[in-house]
Amino acid sequence: MTIEINLDMMLVKRKMTLTELAERVGISVTNLSLLKTGRVKGIRFRTLDAICRELDCQTGDILEYIPEIV
């Protein structure tokens, strides 16, 4: 199972910087950067909710399931 994180694409679509999103959501740029690059093991629903609110998107716009090919 692979979960792709498309946060960078949503930032481009919304013409928003990572720093701006971090300020709006209330988390550090470092933590948001780790999420963007997929170097996290989990995300709080509260954080995901805030990101979706600020980017005006759905969770599926940020997180994408890519099935493994066996």
MIFI-916543 format. One record per residue (C-alpha): residue number from 1; x, y, z; residue in three letters. Coordinates in Angstrom, 2 decimals, decimal comma, always signed. Each point is the difference from the previous one (the first is absolute). Example, Ala and Ser with C-alpha at 12.3 -4.5 7.8 and 13.67 -1.06 7.14 Angstrom:
% MIFI-916543
+-----+---------+---------+---------+---------+
| num |       X |       Y |       Z | residuo |
+-----+---------+---------+---------+---------+
|   1 |  +12,30 |   -4,50 |   +7,80 |     Ala |
|   2 |   +1,37 |   +3,44 |   -0,66 |     Ser |
+-----+---------+---------+---------+---------+
This chain:
% MIFI-916543
+-----+---------+---------+---------+---------+
| num |       X |       Y |       Z | residuo |
+-----+---------+---------+---------+---------+
|   1 |   +0,00 |   +0,00 |   +0,00 |     Met |
|   2 |   +1,28 |   +3,43 |   -0,93 |     Thr |
|   3 |   -1,49 |   +3,34 |   +0,94 |     Ile |
|   4 |   +1,16 |   +2,88 |   -2,18 |     Glu |
|   5 |   -0,10 |   +3,49 |   +1,46 |     Ile |
|   6 |   -0,93 |   +2,65 |   -2,56 |     Asn |
|   7 |   +0,29 |   +3,04 |   +2,24 |     Leu |
|   8 |   +2,50 |   +1,68 |   -2,31 |     Asp |
|   9 |   -2,46 |   -0,21 |   -2,91 |     Met |
|  10 |   -2,78 |   +1,57 |   +2,07 |     Met |
|  11 |   +2,31 |   +2,82 |   +1,09 |     Leu |
|  12 |   +0,80 |   +0,76 |   -3,64 |     Val |
|  13 |   -3,69 |   -0,12 |   -0,98 |     Lys |
|  14 |   -0,91 |   +2,38 |   +2,83 |     Arg |
|  15 |   +3,06 |   +2,22 |   -0,60 |     Lys |
|  16 |   +1,02 |   -0,30 |   +3,63 |     Met |
|  17 |   +3,40 |   -0,49 |   +1,58 |     Thr |
|  18 |   +0,82 |   -2,64 |   +2,56 |     Leu |
|  19 |   +0,80 |   +2,76 |   +2,49 |     Thr |
|  20 |   -3,38 |   +1,66 |   -0,54 |     Glu |
|  21 |   -1,84 |   -3,28 |   +0,45 |     Leu |
|  22 |   +1,98 |   -0,81 |   +3,15 |     Ala |
|  23 |   -0,96 |   +3,37 |   +1,51 |     Glu |
|  24 |   -3,67 |   -0,44 |   -0,88 |     Arg |
|  25 |   -0,14 |   -3,56 |   +1,33 |     Val |
|  26 |   +2,07 |   +0,70 |   +3,09 |     Gly |
|  27 |   +2,77 |   -2,58 |   -0,43 |     Ile |
|  28 |   +3,69 |   +0,46 |   -0,63 |     Ser |
|  29 |   +1,38 |   +0,27 |   -3,51 |     Val |
|  30 |   +2,30 |   -2,92 |   +0,87 |     Thr |
|  31 |   -2,90 |   -2,31 |   +0,87 |     Asn |
|  32 |   -1,95 |   +1,07 |   -3,07 |     Leu |
|  33 |   +3,08 |   -0,56 |   -2,16 |     Ser |
|  34 |   +0,41 |   -3,50 |   +1,44 |     Leu |
|  35 |   -3,64 |   -0,71 |   -0,87 |     Leu |
|  36 |   +0,43 |   +1,39 |   -3,51 |     Lys |
|  37 |   +2,98 |   -2,25 |   -0,68 |     Thr |
|  38 |   -1,69 |   -3,09 |   +1,46 |     Gly |
|  39 |   +2,43 |   -0,39 |   +2,89 |     Arg |
|  40 |   -2,71 |   -0,39 |   +2,64 |     Val |
|  41 |   -1,69 |   -3,13 |   +1,27 |     Lys |
|  42 |   -3,31 |   +1,67 |   +0,80 |     Gly |
|  43 |   -2,01 |   +3,20 |   +0,10 |     Ile |
|  44 |   -2,55 |   +1,21 |   +2,52 |     Arg |
|  45 |   -3,52 |   +0,41 |   -1,32 |     Phe |
|  46 |   -0,02 |   +3,51 |   +1,48 |     Arg |
|  47 |   +3,05 |   +0,91 |   -2,10 |     Thr |
|  48 |   -1,44 |   -1,59 |   -3,13 |     Leu |
|  49 |   -3,27 |   +1,84 |   +0,59 |     Asp |
|  50 |   +1,82 |   +3,34 |   +0,34 |     Ala |
|  51 |   +2,04 |   -0,62 |   -3,16 |     Ile |
|  52 |   -3,11 |   -0,88 |   -2,00 |     Cys |
|  53 |   -1,81 |   +3,06 |   +1,38 |     Arg |
|  54 |   +2,82 |   +2,37 |   -0,96 |     Glu |
|  55 |   +0,56 |   -1,56 |   -3,44 |     Leu |
|  56 |   -3,74 |   -0,38 |   -0,62 |     Asp |
|  57 |   +0,38 |   -3,62 |   -1,02 |     Cys |
|  58 |   -0,95 |   -3,55 |   +0,96 |     Gln |
|  59 |   +2,25 |   -2,49 |   +1,77 |     Thr |
|  60 |   +0,19 |   -2,00 |   -3,24 |     Gly |
|  61 |   +1,60 |   +3,00 |   -1,68 |     Asp |
|  62 |   +2,90 |   -0,26 |   +2,44 |     Ile |
|  63 |   +0,20 |   -3,73 |   +0,75 |     Leu |
|  64 |   -0,14 |   -2,57 |   -2,80 |     Glu |
|  65 |   +0,03 |   -3,78 |   +0,35 |     Tyr |
|  66 |   +2,21 |   -1,75 |   -2,56 |     Ile |
|  67 |   -0,51 |   -3,79 |   +0,05 |     Pro |
|  68 |   +3,07 |   -2,19 |   -0,20 |     Glu |
|  69 |   +0,34 |   -2,05 |   -3,15 |     Ile |
|  70 |   +0,75 |   -3,61 |   +0,90 |     Val |
+-----+---------+---------+---------+---------+
